[in-house]
Amino acid sequence: MTHLPRSLFLLLGGLAAALAGSACNTHSSAFPKDFKPVIVQFNLETPRADASTATPLPLSGQRIPYDPTPVLTEGDIIGVKILPTQMGSCAVFSLTADASRQFYLTSGAHQGLRLVVTINGVPTGVFKINEAIETGTLPVYLEMSDADLPDVVKGMNATCVELQKRLR
């Protein structure tokens, strides 16, 4: 499994903290003063772990134990859009070129496992890895109401845009 280099992981953590601080800063020109960053992470399932220690998903109650080290973070995402389907609304995450290449290798090596999507630390969705993903996009049905999804996606996009600006 490929992990982020420690320095990049620390940078992302620092940026997340800075974003959290800027949300409270009334002088910030990047966001409205009531903006709260939406921190998204994709964590790989650990099937041999004790499922009783996993946090349940909000609607299904499904418990999936996962590695606390994310394989993808909000810094790897360049945008999220909502795709209406017959099964409800689906959030489609588009990855940066580097993250797409990294995830192609990760998804090829971990077929059959699931990714647990956390939003602000709360498990909110699952993506099953059935094949090596070459497209750089991940469609995920998030366990939330269709009414709440647009605001969450808007927050994810605003957070991703700010992070991409700061990472360049």
C-alpha positions in Angstrom: 0.0 0.0 0.0 1.3 3.4 -0.9 1.3 6.0 1.9 1.8 9.8 1.7 5.3 10.9 2.6 5.5 12.1 6.2 6.3 15.7 5.1 3.3 15.8 2.8 1.1 14.3 5.5 2.3 17.0 7.9 1.8 19.7 5.4 -1.8 18.6 4.8 -2.5 18.4 8.5 -1.1 22.0 8.9 -3.2 23.2 6.0 -6.3 21.6 7.5 -5.5 23.4 10.8 -4.9 26.6 9.0 -8.2 26.3 7.1 -10.0 25.6 10.4 -8.3 28.7 11.9 -9.2 30.8 8.8 -12.9 29.8 9.2 -12.9 31.7 12.5 -10.9 34.6 11.2 -13.1 37.5 10.4 -10.4 39.1 8.2 -10.0 36.1 5.9 -10.7 37.1 2.3 -10.6 33.4 1.1 -13.8 32.3 2.7 -16.9 33.9 4.3 -16.5 34.1 8.0 -19.0 31.3 8.6 -17.1 28.9 6.3 -16.1 25.6 7.8 -13.7 23.4 5.8 -15.0 19.9 4.8 -12.2 17.5 5.3 -12.6 14.3 3.2 -10.5 11.2 3.5 -10.6 7.8 1.9 -9.3 5.0 4.2 -8.7 1.4 3.2 -10.7 -1.4 4.8 -8.7 -3.6 7.1 -10.7 -6.9 6.9 -8.9 -8.8 9.7 -9.5 -6.0 12.3 -12.2 -6.2 14.9 -15.3 -4.8 13.3 -16.8 -3.8 16.7 -14.2 -1.0 17.0 -15.4 0.5 13.6 -17.7 3.5 13.7 -21.1 2.7 12.1 -22.1 4.5 8.9 -25.0 6.9 9.5 -27.8 5.3 7.6 -27.0 1.6 7.0 -25.3 1.2 10.4 -22.7 -0.9 8.6 -19.4 -1.2 10.5 -16.2 -1.4 8.4 -12.9 -1.4 10.2 -10.4 0.7 8.3 -6.8 1.8 8.5 -6.6 5.3 10.1 -3.9 6.4 7.5 -5.8 7.7 4.5 -4.9 6.6 1.0 -6.6 9.8 -0.4 -7.3 13.1 1.2 -9.0 16.4 0.4 -5.6 17.6 -1.1 -5.9 14.8 -3.7 -9.3 16.0 -4.9 -9.8 18.6 -7.5 -13.6 18.6 -7.5 -16.8 16.9 -6.5 -20.0 16.9 -8.4 -23.4 15.4 -7.8 -24.7 12.8 -10.3 -28.4 11.9 -10.1 -29.1 8.2 -10.5 -32.0 5.9 -10.2 -30.6 4.9 -6.7 -30.3 8.5 -5.6 -27.7 11.2 -5.7 -24.1 10.1 -6.1 -21.0 12.2 -5.2 -18.3 11.9 -7.9 -14.8 12.8 -6.7 -12.3 13.8 -9.3 -8.6 13.3 -8.4 -5.5 15.2 -9.2 -3.2 13.7 -11.9 -0.7 12.5 -9.2 -3.4 11.1 -6.9 -5.0 9.4 -9.9 -1.8 7.6 -10.8 -1.2 6.7 -7.1 -4.8 5.4 -6.7 -4.5 3.3 -9.9 -1.7 1.4 -8.2 -3.5 1.2 -4.8 -6.8 0.1 -6.4 -5.0 -2.6 -8.4 -3.3 -4.0 -5.4 -6.4 -4.0 -3.1 -9.2 -5.3 -5.3 -12.1 -6.7 -3.3 -11.5 -4.3 -0.4 -13.5 -1.1 0.3 -12.6 2.5 0.9 -14.4 4.2 3.8 -15.1 7.8 3.0 -14.9 10.1 6.1 -16.2 13.6 6.1 -14.8 15.7 9.0 -13.7 12.4 10.7 -17.2 10.7 10.4 -17.5 7.6 8.2 -20.1 8.7 5.6 -19.8 6.3 2.6 -18.1 3.3 1.1 -16.5 2.6 -2.3 -15.9 -1.0 -3.3 -12.7 -1.6 -5.2 -13.6 -4.1 -7.9 -10.8 -3.3 -10.4 -7.8 -1.0 -10.9 -9.3 2.5 -11.3 -7.8 4.4 -14.2 -10.3 7.2 -14.6 -9.3 9.3 -11.7 -12.9 9.5 -10.5 -14.6 7.8 -7.6 -18.5 7.7 -7.6 -19.7 7.3 -4.0 -23.2 7.1 -2.5 -22.8 9.1 0.7 -25.0 8.1 3.5 -26.9 11.4 3.9 -30.1 12.9 2.5 -30.2 14.2 -1.0 -31.3 17.5 0.6 -28.1 17.8 2.6 -25.7 16.7 -0.2 -25.5 19.9 -2.2 -24.3 21.9 0.8 -21.7 19.3 1.7 -20.4 19.1 -1.9 -20.2 22.8 -2.0 -18.1 22.8 1.1 -15.9 20.0 -0.2 -15.3 21.9 -3.5 -14.5 25.1 -1.6 -12.0 23.3 0.6 -10.4 21.5 -2.3 -10.0 24.7 -4.3 -8.4 26.4 -1.3 -6.0 23.5 -0.7 -5.0 23.3 -4.3 -4.2 27.0 -4.3 -2.0 26.6 -1.2 -0.3 23.4 -2.5 0.9 25.1 -5.7 
